[in-house]
Amino acid sequence: MFTRQLRQAVRTGRLPHASLITGGGAPARRAATLLAAAHNCTAPESWRPCCEQTAEDGDLCLPCRKTVNGDHPDVDILDCIEGKVTVERVRSLTASMAVLPNEGRVKVYVIHGAQLLSPVCQNALLAALEEPPKSVAFILTCEHHAALLPTVLSRLTRWDAGEGAEDGQAADAGGEVSNRVSAILAAVDARDEQSLLLAALACDKLNREQAALLLDELRGGLLGRAQGADARKILDAARRLGDLRETLARNTGIGHVCGAAAVILVPLIEI
């Protein structure tokens, strides 16, 4: 569980300088907040981060209170889900690492929805993730790690946001979707049209929420592959998957959506 992993890292003094929290949604955002707070919490070590131990605002140390409330000057949040992030924004963020923290021990950069970062933006992060100053930590949240470049993944310590009974059920559902996404993308990479069609059509047993997650993760996986001369075709397929996701709100059948996703992806096999 995430909290157990976090407590172990705090106890051993091994909070990573670059983390990836998988799972997406509210659990990943809460986990990112706890991890960010752990870097600057001033409670006794066995109680850090105190915002994980208690929900009472008056019992929190000042850094944790500010982190939870979203107004800590040393916690910089970049939310890719709220809008497109440009490479200029990423470069501005990494350039600010040279400035020492205002109040805390560590300046923490949180990037939500990292699966939506373009390959150019991900490459702009590489050097920062590999050798950041000791006073800097990065926390990325991502629905599916396949959306990130292998070079980026290799520099991140992975955390699983799922915990507890309900979260465990959600993690099982998310795991099923992730397995199906991996099978579909593997078929695309292998240029195996038959396997692609079978993997896509096998998704017709998913519920509507899982189908939406499937399309989101497929789109993220394509965005992570949009490089070189074929980038335009890949980005167009990712855009069409996004449009297809909108049809779920209009009660379009899951089987139809899965078939349409396969049709969108088949041309990528010819790349």
Secondary structure, DSSP 8 states (H G I E B T S, - for coil): -HHHHHHHHHHHT---SEEEEES-HHHHHHHHHHHHHHHH--S-GGG-SHHHH---GGGS-HHHHHHHHT--TTEEEEEGGGS---HHHHHHHHHGGGS--SSSS-EEEEEETGGGS-HHHHHHHHHHHHS--TTEEEEEEES-GGGS-HHHHTT-EEEE---HHHHHHHHHHHHHHHHHHHHHHHHHHTT-HHHHHHHHHGGGGS-HHHHHHHHHHHHHHHHTT--GGGHHHHHHHHHHHHHHHHHGGGT--HHHHHHHHHHHHGGGGG-
